[in-house]
Structures are given as C-alpha cells and as structure tokens.
Amino acid sequence: MNTKKLLAAGCLCFSLGPTAFAQGGVDYPDRPIRIVVPFAAGGATDVIARLVGQRAGTELGQPVVVENKAGANGNIGAVTVARAAPDGYTILMATSAHAINATLYPKLDYSLTRDFAALSNLASVPLVLVVNPNVPARTVPEFAAYAQSQGSKLNFGSGGVGTAAHLAAEQFNTLAGTKLQHVAYKGGALAQTDLIGGQIQAMFANLPEVLSQVQAGKLRPLAVTGASRRPNLPEVPTFAEAGLPQIDARSWFGLFAPAGTPAPIVARLSSALAKAVADASVQSRLKELGADPIGDTHEVFQKFVAQDVLRWAELVKRSGASVD
C-alpha cells in the first residue's frame, strides 16, 4: 500500500473512531438519564425508582431523574419509552402490572418482551391485605364473614385494573365467596389515601406503600403473601396461615430500555443498577420499606419477564378480570 493509501486509511479510522465508540457505549452516559415511572408519585414504584436511581446515578456519573407519567395501568408511560430513542437516556420503571397487561388488554401499543430490553429486576414485594380500622374484622376469616354479610356494599381499591393487587382481591372474592367491588386508581398511593379516609374499605397493597400507615395504626393488616411472615410485621400471619394459601401474588419492580439499545449500553446500565441495589444503604432502605432487594442481570431478568408474562396470563384468565 502506498503512502497516500495509508494516509487515507488512517484518516478513515480517525473519523469513524469517535462515532464507533459512542455507539458502542464507551462515551455513555454524557448527560442525565430519565426514568419514566408510569404511576403516580408516592407509590412503591415511584419510591423504589427514586431510591435506586439516585444511587445508580453515582455509579454512572450522571444524574438520574424520575418523571411520573401515570395512566392506563402503566401503559401510557410504557408506550412513551417504547417509542423513545434507543440510546439509554430514557428508560422505563415497569412492574408486574405490565406483565399482566399483556393478557388483560386485547390490544396494546407495545410488547413488554418484544419492545424492551430488560435491564435489572430491582426488588419484589409481598402484598398485604389491609382494611380501614372501622371495619369490624381483625382476621381474614372475620373479614370474609363480614364481607359476605354486606353483599356488594364493600369496596376494595388498587393502583389500577389488572395490577397484582387487583387480581389478588378478585382471587379473594372467588375463594372467600365475597362480592367486594373494585375501585381502580392511578396508583397505589391514591388508593391508600381513600382507604384511610374510609371511601373504600379494603385493599391488597404493596407492602412498602402502606407499611408506615400500618405501623401508625391508620390501617389494619390482616395477612401478607409469601412463605413467611415479614420482619417488619411479625404479628401479621401469611395467607397460608390464615387458610388461603392460594393467594400468593407478589409485585416486582424492574427497569427496561427500548429495544434496539446497543448491547454495551444495556450492559452498562444493568451493571450500574445491580451495583446500586447491592449498596448497603439501598439494601437497608429497601428492607425497611418491606421490599426484597434483587438487582439481577439483563440476561436473568429478560428470561424472568418472558416466564412471568405466561404465568400471569393463566391467572388473568382464571380470575375473569377485564378492563371493561
């Protein structure tokens, strides 16, 4: 090769180099990252996103900001991120509700498994059945008997149609022979406010959303999902102990990037999130909230999501829940 050709080749490599590095994620991130939380502020999804996001920002060297974009059981925020540029600067805080939506909604403008790259499952939480203190029941059997006596007069709330909390309550109706009426909100925090105020009487809630209110005596817990009692509420029995082992739903909370995000950026985000969840202060705070820290890898979470969509599909069909 002559001198001119060598110089030309050198110039080509130099001109392509920075672009290639940027596309490969070497320069990522060089500006703030936005987490879209598709539910109202104050709920478990929002709290966990802010907690982990702040620590992840330290790992990434850029601020991580949270934007709440509630509506349609998390679908509005999900569509926003699915249509965002796949550059790692707009990511979605999704939950088990999005796995449920895949079956619950006949038509969606996105697919959780096709239109997103799973980054990391941050945490999972049990559900706790809580009632307004004015409800004359202190155990699950007492509440079932009271609800039966009231026919369809009692209401239960949830953070949206098709959430794990909604399906758990519908399952309770089936198993206990009750007729609790569903009232859907744009987030668990809003439902909790009405529960404390007495506008609704009961709720299957994500534990972090109601733990402080339970501890303050503003809500009465009757049972929690899971194989064992919670350290935060050692006096509250599991549903198995209360006679309804079939009720065992949990909510998970994980972050996703739009499909097509370069693999090095996915790996960078996944690693930073796992490190954030592993941080001692984050672990301590998650456990204080009643959540179980996870912080897994892209590959593990991607496989989990695919399996969870199928698992919830069966439960949705069995419960008869619909968006109508």
Salt bridges, closest charged atoms under 4 A:
ASP30 OD1 - ARG31 NH1 3.78
ASP46 OD1 - ARG50 NE 2.89
GLU59 OE2 - ARG55 NH2 3.43
GLU67 OE1 - ARG34 NH1 2.54
ASP87 OD2 - ARG31 NH2 3.31
ASP115 OD1 - ARG114 NE 3.49
GLU170 OE2 - HIS166 NE2 3.06
GLU241 OE1 - ARG229 NE 2.95
ASP279 OD1 - ARG55 NE 3.13
GLU288 OE1 - ARG285 NH1 3.17
ASP292 OD1 - ARG230 NH2 2.94
ASP292 OD2 - ARG250 NH2 2.46
ASP308 OD1 - ARG311 NE 3.20
GLU314 OE2 - ARG318 NH2 2.67
